[in-house]
């Protein structure tokens, strides 16, 4: 997903595409390719499985990293991630089934409107969510600078250039995620303050917002390269992932 979204965003930054696209656009583009239905079905399955993995982390903590007092926030983060990946998988299946989709930005605006209209103190709740998203972005930015990326990955036996490449794509990818999450959180706070749900956006809208700033193509290009880097980092993690405790299976 990050490779595809980053690739389309880079094409937009270079002027090859008119604008960046989000996850829904990626799903539609995949479906139009040869064997696109099969590829999209496999991607949806991968998203659902990844959601199960995040839920398993929240319930069992296989890496033994949520035992400290702040561990409850990590577990909540994994639950939110599980819900997010489940939603992405459902979106892929809806597009695969030919159902109309309005994109993730429209979904973000709809949820924002629902909270503003139906929930007591809705603007305050949205502001709190926006602050939480910005804090998440700040965590990614911090990881981009100081994270011990090989905590989860076995780098033994690899060539030096492979190890260096792993650290480069990992740190660059974390920073790119932090920037986009911070933009999403900031716009959600604006939507809460102005009580205008049209200000809310998702990844697609965040990339477009970056493209509209001063030096937009350069900013969008940098973030898109970061997204591609994060996709490569996750592929590396999938290849060399290690666990620190027995998860009790088998």
Secondary structure, DSSP 8 states (H G I E B T S, - for coil): -HHHHHHHHHHHHTTSSSS---HHHHHHHHHHSTTHHHHHHHHHHHHHHHHHHHHHHHHH-TTS-S-STTHHHHHHHHHHHHHHHHHHHHHHHHHHTT-----HHHHHHHHHHHHHHHSTTHHHHHHHHHHHHHHHHHHHHHHHHH--GGGSB--TT--HHHHHHHHHHHHHHHHHHHHHHHHHHHHHHHHHHHT-GGG---HHHHHHHHHTSTTHHHHHHHHHHHHHHHHHHHHHHHHHB--SS-----
